[in-house]
Amino acid sequence: AAAAAAAAAADDDDDDDERAAREMALSSHSETMCEKFATESFGDPLFARHVAFTLRADAPPRARCAAWLALREGVALHLLPPLPALAPHPEEGDQFLFLPPGGECDEEMLELYVQALESGALDRGFTQSPPPLPCALASHAITHAVCSSQGTTSSILTLRRILRRPNTERVLRSMMHTPLTQKRRPSVAIAAAFGTSGVHH
């Protein structure tokens, strides 16, 4: 029995190693593709569509982070297509290929979204109609982060970070059009009130 347990544990370790290796390879591939898109594609629509799928919800967080950072550093976030072009049938739930129903679960990815809104990295995208995928991803993640823990210190601090930006109106408007707020608009208004109260303290 002990030998069998040891063998099973070894198999689990091998599986973990293989999974980690696959995720690392995928991260490297995503990063390379996004870097090439940012530096060589000149916004080619077909290339942009392929790049957008590196940010799909079921991609490993490490790969999504690598893709996002490469696009951010290459100032190419605004070149991706809008969500409706990638998921044209929201009534069938295809938007959840990119927008996880429960919001962003990976803390590092969520922080990247907050930073992008806070720093203005998505400002150019928010001037487009409809805005590109990265704006939709960030808005969706922030909306869930604020509404899921409404009134808590964490949600208030998150909202305050983005409310200090000159593009606050565009960000809040985008938040009002996420899947969550189509059902919970009063909650978003309350969360915004919590965030704006004493924002300069």
Protein Blocks (a to p, Z undefined) as FASTA:
>chain_A
ZZmmmmmmmmmmmmmmmmmmmmmmmmmmmmmmmmmmmmmnnopaklmmmmmmmmgfkbcf
klmmmmmmmmmmnopmlmpccfklmmmclmnopmmmmmcfkbpfbfklmmmmmmmmmnop
mmmmmmpccddfklmmmmmmmmmmmmmmgoiaklmmmmmmmmmpmklmmmmmmmmmgfkl
mmmmmmmmmmmmmmmnoplZZ
